[in-house]
């Protein structure tokens, strides 16, 4: 498939020259991206843009009559769900991601539940949303920037700043506290508050010589957790 695993990891049907991880791992030269929000990577810049508007404009959801999302053509193909009804569809929907950001001020695991996806206010904002596709490619599959544009009931139009790099990416790495917040969101259903804190602190300054067993022993996270 044109958007399938083989194309993503090996450039399509062409054989991988040099073997897996050779001549070197791309992560060593490209750096590490941390996904701040648990949805498709192609939505992240739009979430940042929506949250910026929420902070700067102090808008009521009732004021918003139209939402335009500027994103790349290839991103739009990846984000295949424009009117999501399930959690899986919501993860691949920029309409849902932006609606969640504007209504809840967050896009986290708490919002990735079907009762949230199907909420009337979420679905209402999704229904007012239109994609504006940019054919130009910055760094594939992304357009040069993403942007959220809101049409308001009083006739005003407010635009987010253009977002070139998502928060948490290697270009705008998260602070320790931002990374901790993401880690807590991802682990709170599985670990105690103390266990989450101990594990995060140990992983943040990880000694590569440690074994997994040693890490679990050090943090007190054995078979019980």
MINU-823345 format. One record per residue (C-alpha): residue number from 1; residue in three letters; x, y, z. Coordinates in pm, 1 decimal, always signed. Example, Ala and Ser with C-alpha at 12.3 -4.5 7.8 and 13.67 -1.06 7.14 Angstrom:
(site 1; ALA; (+1230.0; -450.0; +780.0))
(site 2; SER; (+1367.0; -106.0; +714.0))
REM end
This chain:
(site 1; UNK; (+0.0; +0.0; +0.0))
(site 2; UNK; (+124.2; +351.0; -75.6))
(site 3; UNK; (+94.2; +440.5; +294.0))
(site 4; UNK; (+193.7; +98.4; +425.8))
(site 5; UNK; (+458.8; -24.4; +665.6))
(site 6; UNK; (+706.4; -135.6; +399.8))
(site 7; UNK; (+703.9; +199.6; +222.4))
(site 8; UNK; (+740.6; +387.3; +551.1))
(site 9; UNK; (+1035.5; +181.3; +669.7))
(site 10; UNK; (+1204.1; +68.6; +349.6))
(site 11; UNK; (+1093.2; +301.9; +71.9))
(site 12; UNK; (+843.4; +62.8; -82.3))
(site 13; UNK; (+931.9; -270.7; -236.2))
(site 14; UNK; (+1299.1; -187.2; -286.6))
(site 15; UNK; (+1535.5; -411.4; -86.0))
(site 16; UNK; (+1701.7; -253.6; +216.4))
(site 17; UNK; (+2066.6; -198.1; +129.4))
(site 18; UNK; (+2322.1; -269.8; +397.7))
(site 19; UNK; (+2089.8; -447.0; +640.1))
(site 20; UNK; (+1862.2; -322.1; +916.7))
(site 21; UNK; (+2021.4; -28.0; +1099.1))
(site 22; UNK; (+2309.8; +1.2; +854.3))
(site 23; UNK; (+2507.7; +203.6; +771.4))
(site 24; UNK; (+2366.0; +377.0; +1078.0))
(site 25; UNK; (+2044.3; +447.1; +1260.5))
(site 26; UNK; (+1869.2; +760.4; +1130.5))
(site 27; UNK; (+1776.3; +852.5; +1488.7))
(site 28; UNK; (+2144.8; +922.5; +1560.2))
(site 29; UNK; (+2154.5; +1198.3; +1299.8))
(site 30; UNK; (+1789.5; +1310.8; +1292.3))
(site 31; UNK; (+1723.4; +1311.2; +1667.1))
(site 32; UNK; (+1426.3; +1199.4; +1875.1))
(site 33; UNK; (+1070.0; +1328.4; +1848.5))
(site 34; UNK; (+839.7; +1291.8; +2149.1))
(site 35; UNK; (+470.4; +1291.7; +2060.2))
(site 36; UNK; (+313.3; +1538.6; +2300.0))
(site 37; UNK; (-36.9; +1417.9; +2212.7))
(site 38; UNK; (-145.2; +1051.9; +2165.3))
(site 39; UNK; (-281.3; +1099.4; +1813.4))
(site 40; UNK; (-132.5; +1070.3; +1465.5))
(site 41; UNK; (+186.1; +1269.6; +1417.3))
(site 42; UNK; (+28.9; +1448.3; +1120.3))
(site 43; UNK; (-214.0; +1629.5; +1358.0))
(site 44; UNK; (+35.7; +1757.9; +1613.8))
(site 45; UNK; (+115.4; +2097.0; +1460.9))
(site 46; UNK; (-256.5; +2170.9; +1426.5))
(site 47; UNK; (-312.6; +2086.3; +1794.1))
(site 48; UNK; (-35.1; +2329.1; +1888.3))
(site 49; UNK; (-197.7; +2594.5; +1669.2))
(site 50; UNK; (-540.8; +2539.6; +1826.4))
(site 51; UNK; (-400.8; +2557.4; +2180.5))
(site 52; UNK; (-216.9; +2878.6; +2092.1))
(site 53; UNK; (-544.3; +3036.0; +1977.9))
(site 54; UNK; (-718.2; +2913.5; +2293.0))
(site 55; UNK; (-453.1; +3078.3; +2511.3))
(site 56; UNK; (-423.5; +3403.1; +2318.4))
(site 57; UNK; (-783.0; +3474.1; +2216.7))
(site 58; UNK; (-977.9; +3352.4; +2523.9))
(site 59; UNK; (-1263.0; +3245.0; +2298.7))
(site 60; UNK; (-1591.2; +3079.9; +2388.7))
(site 61; UNK; (-1672.3; +2772.6; +2181.2))
(site 62; UNK; (-2011.5; +2928.4; +2107.6))
(site 63; UNK; (-1834.9; +3210.5; +1920.6))
(site 64; UNK; (-1680.3; +2973.5; +1665.2))
(site 65; UNK; (-1888.4; +2931.6; +1350.7))
(site 66; UNK; (-1619.9; +2794.3; +1116.6))
(site 67; UNK; (-1280.6; +2626.4; +1146.4))
(site 68; UNK; (-1030.9; +2606.1; +860.7))
(site 69; UNK; (-733.5; +2376.7; +898.1))
(site 70; UNK; (-436.6; +2443.4; +674.1))
(site 71; UNK; (-222.9; +2132.4; +633.5))
(site 72; UNK; (-37.0; +1938.7; +367.8))
(site 73; UNK; (-195.6; +1720.2; +102.8))
(site 74; UNK; (+1.5; +1413.7; +214.4))
(site 75; UNK; (-85.0; +1478.3; +577.5))
(site 76; UNK; (-450.8; +1491.0; +479.9))
(site 77; UNK; (-425.2; +1152.7; +309.2))
(site 78; UNK; (-281.2; +1003.1; +627.2))
(site 79; UNK; (-558.4; +1162.1; +836.8))
(site 80; UNK; (-829.7; +955.2; +675.2))
(site 81; UNK; (-1116.7; +1023.9; +917.5))
(site 82; UNK; (-1289.7; +1357.2; +870.0))
(site 83; UNK; (-1604.8; +1268.7; +1066.6))
(site 84; UNK; (-1480.7; +1023.4; +1332.5))
(site 85; UNK; (-1714.6; +817.4; +1549.6))
(site 86; UNK; (-1467.7; +575.3; +1710.4))
(site 87; UNK; (-1144.9; +619.8; +1905.7))
(site 88; UNK; (-937.1; +468.7; +1625.0))
(site 89; UNK; (-1091.8; +708.7; +1372.8))
(site 90; UNK; (-1034.8; +999.5; +1613.0))
(site 91; UNK; (-662.6; +922.8; +1629.9))
(site 92; UNK; (-643.2; +984.9; +1255.1))
(site 93; UNK; (-864.5; +1293.1; +1242.9))
(site 94; UNK; (-732.3; +1647.5; +1255.7))
(site 95; UNK; (-1092.4; +1764.2; +1296.7))
(site 96; UNK; (-1124.3; +1571.9; +1622.8))
(site 97; UNK; (-779.1; +1672.8; +1747.6))
(site 98; UNK; (-850.5; +2043.7; +1700.0))
(site 99; UNK; (-1203.0; +2018.6; +1844.7))
(site 100; UNK; (-1065.5; +1841.7; +2152.9))
(site 101; UNK; (-795.2; +2105.5; +2195.1))
(site 102; UNK; (-1045.1; +2392.0; +2168.6))
(site 103; UNK; (-1304.7; +2237.0; +2402.7))
(site 104; UNK; (-1088.9; +2062.1; +2664.5))
(site 105; UNK; (-763.3; +2255.2; +2628.4))
(site 106; UNK; (-598.4; +1915.3; +2587.9))
(site 107; UNK; (-565.4; +1612.1; +2364.7))
(site 108; UNK; (-475.0; +1323.6; +2592.6))
(site 109; UNK; (-575.6; +969.6; +2671.1))
(site 110; UNK; (-867.6; +1101.9; +2877.1))
(site 111; UNK; (-1018.5; +1244.3; +2557.1))
(site 112; UNK; (-959.5; +927.5; +2353.8))
(site 113; UNK; (-1277.6; +755.8; +2463.2))
(site 114; UNK; (-1581.6; +698.5; +2247.7))
(site 115; UNK; (-1809.6; +894.1; +2483.3))
(site 116; UNK; (-1584.0; +1195.9; +2425.2))
(site 117; UNK; (-1548.8; +1141.7; +2051.2))
(site 118; UNK; (-1928.6; +1131.2; +2012.0))
(site 119; UNK; (-2008.8; +1423.6; +2240.0))
(site 120; UNK; (-2243.2; +1676.4; +2083.7))
(site 121; UNK; (-2002.6; +1968.2; +2129.6))
(site 122; UNK; (-1714.5; +1773.3; +1971.1))
(site 123; UNK; (-1927.3; +1659.4; +1678.0))
(site 124; UNK; (-2066.3; +2009.6; +1632.9))
(site 125; UNK; (-1717.2; +2160.7; +1599.3))
(site 126; UNK; (-1610.6; +1879.1; +1369.0))
(site 127; UNK; (-1908.4; +1958.8; +1146.5))
(site 128; UNK; (-1791.6; +2321.4; +1116.2))
(site 129; UNK; (-1439.0; +2224.0; +1011.0))
(site 130; UNK; (-1290.6; +2239.3; +660.3))
(site 131; UNK; (-947.6; +2131.8; +541.5))
(site 132; UNK; (-738.9; +2366.5; +325.1))
(site 133; UNK; (-472.6; +2159.2; +151.6))
(site 134; UNK; (-127.3; +2294.9; +76.1))
(site 135; UNK; (+34.5; +2113.0; -218.3))
(site 136; UNK; (+381.6; +2230.6; -120.4))
(site 137; UNK; (+599.7; +1991.8; +80.7))
(site 138; UNK; (+836.6; +2111.9; +349.9))
(site 139; UNK; (+975.5; +1795.4; +505.5))
(site 140; UNK; (+769.1; +1499.9; +381.9))
(site 141; UNK; (+488.8; +1436.9; +450.3))
(site 142; UNK; (+438.8; +1782.4; +599.6))
(site 143; UNK; (+353.6; +2113.2; +440.3))
(site 144; UNK; (+591.4; +2402.1; +522.8))
(site 145; UNK; (+361.6; +2490.3; +815.7))
(site 146; UNK; (+19.2; +2416.5; +958.5))
(site 147; UNK; (-234.9; +2673.5; +1075.4))
(site 148; UNK; (-578.3; +2694.6; +1237.7))
(site 149; UNK; (-815.1; +2972.5; +1124.7))
(site 150; UNK; (-1135.7; +3045.0; +1315.7))
(site 151; UNK; (-1439.6; +3229.6; +1181.9))
(site 152; UNK; (-1633.1; +3394.4; +1465.0))
(site 153; UNK; (-1998.2; +3483.8; +1505.4))
(site 154; UNK; (-1922.1; +3857.9; +1506.8))
(site 155; UNK; (-1759.1; +3832.7; +1162.8))
(site 156; UNK; (-1400.0; +3835.4; +1281.4))
(site 157; UNK; (-1142.5; +3586.5; +1156.8))
(site 158; UNK; (-856.4; +3489.6; +1387.0))
(site 159; UNK; (-553.0; +3294.0; +1273.6))
(site 160; UNK; (-298.3; +3099.5; +1471.7))
(site 161; UNK; (+66.0; +3159.0; +1418.3))
(site 162; UNK; (+206.3; +2927.0; +1149.6))
(site 163; UNK; (+343.7; +2615.0; +1319.7))
(site 164; UNK; (+652.7; +2469.5; +1153.1))
(site 165; UNK; (+762.5; +2224.2; +1423.5))
(site 166; UNK; (+535.3; +2043.2; +1668.4))
(site 167; UNK; (+599.1; +2082.0; +2038.2))
(site 168; UNK; (+804.8; +1790.7; +2164.2))
(site 169; UNK; (+983.4; +1741.6; +1833.4))
(site 170; UNK; (+1360.7; +1734.7; +1803.0))
(site 171; UNK; (+1339.5; +2095.4; +1681.9))
(site 172; UNK; (+1143.8; +2210.9; +1988.7))
(site 173; UNK; (+1224.3; +1947.5; +2253.3))
(site 174; UNK; (+1007.8; +1931.4; +2564.5))
(site 175; UNK; (+1128.7; +2049.8; +2899.9))
(site 176; UNK; (+1166.7; +1790.5; +3173.6))
(site 177; UNK; (+831.8; +1892.1; +3320.4))
(site 178; UNK; (+655.5; +1876.2; +2982.5))
(site 179; UNK; (+798.1; +1528.2; +2924.8))
(site 180; UNK; (+694.0; +1428.7; +3277.4))
(site 181; UNK; (+334.7; +1540.0; +3210.6))
(site 182; UNK; (+321.9; +1323.6; +2896.8))
(site 183; UNK; (+476.6; +1028.6; +3082.4))
(site 184; UNK; (+222.9; +1059.8; +3364.7))
(site 185; UNK; (-65.8; +1070.2; +3116.8))
(site 186; UNK; (+62.0; +752.5; +2951.2))
(site 187; UNK; (+128.6; +555.0; +3270.5))
(site 188; UNK; (-127.0; +667.7; +3529.3))
(site 189; UNK; (-359.3; +377.3; +3450.7))
(site 190; UNK; (-82.3; +125.3; +3518.2))
(site 191; UNK; (+141.4; +267.5; +3792.1))
(site 192; UNK; (+97.4; +442.5; +4123.9))
(site 193; UNK; (+179.1; +812.2; +4145.3))
(site 194; UNK; (+502.8; +734.5; +4331.8))
(site 195; UNK; (+590.2; +456.6; +4089.4))
(site 196; UNK; (+541.3; +683.8; +3790.5))
(site 197; UNK; (+762.4; +953.4; +3945.1))
(site 198; UNK; (+1041.8; +707.7; +4031.4))
(site 199; UNK; (+1039.3; +548.6; +3688.4))
(site 200; UNK; (+1036.8; +881.5; +3503.4))
(site 201; UNK; (+1332.4; +1015.8; +3704.9))
(site 202; UNK; (+1527.9; +695.4; +3645.0))
(site 203; UNK; (+1454.8; +694.9; +3269.8))
(site 204; UNK; (+1521.9; +1065.0; +3218.0))
(site 205; UNK; (+1884.1; +1022.7; +3328.2))
(site 206; UNK; (+1917.4; +662.2; +3218.9))
(site 207; UNK; (+2253.5; +492.1; +3257.0))
(site 208; UNK; (+2280.9; +276.9; +2940.2))
(site 209; UNK; (+2482.0; +17.5; +3135.9))
(site 210; UNK; (+2180.8; -70.9; +3351.7))
(site 211; UNK; (+1975.0; -379.8; +3286.5))
(site 212; UNK; (+1595.7; -379.6; +3281.8))
(site 213; UNK; (+1599.8; -594.9; +3596.2))
(site 214; UNK; (+1829.3; -345.8; +3766.7))
(site 215; UNK; (+1605.0; -58.3; +3668.0))
(site 216; UNK; (+1296.5; -232.0; +3808.3))
(site 217; UNK; (+1478.0; -310.7; +4130.7))
(site 218; UNK; (+1603.9; +45.3; +4168.7))
(site 219; UNK; (+1261.6; +198.1; +4115.3))
(site 220; UNK; (+1077.8; -63.7; +4320.0))
(site 221; UNK; (+865.6; -163.1; +4019.2))
(site 222; UNK; (+869.0; -539.9; +4029.5))
(site 223; UNK; (+609.8; -792.6; +3923.7))
(site 224; UNK; (+341.4; -625.5; +4137.5))
(site 225; UNK; (+344.9; -317.9; +3913.5))
REM end
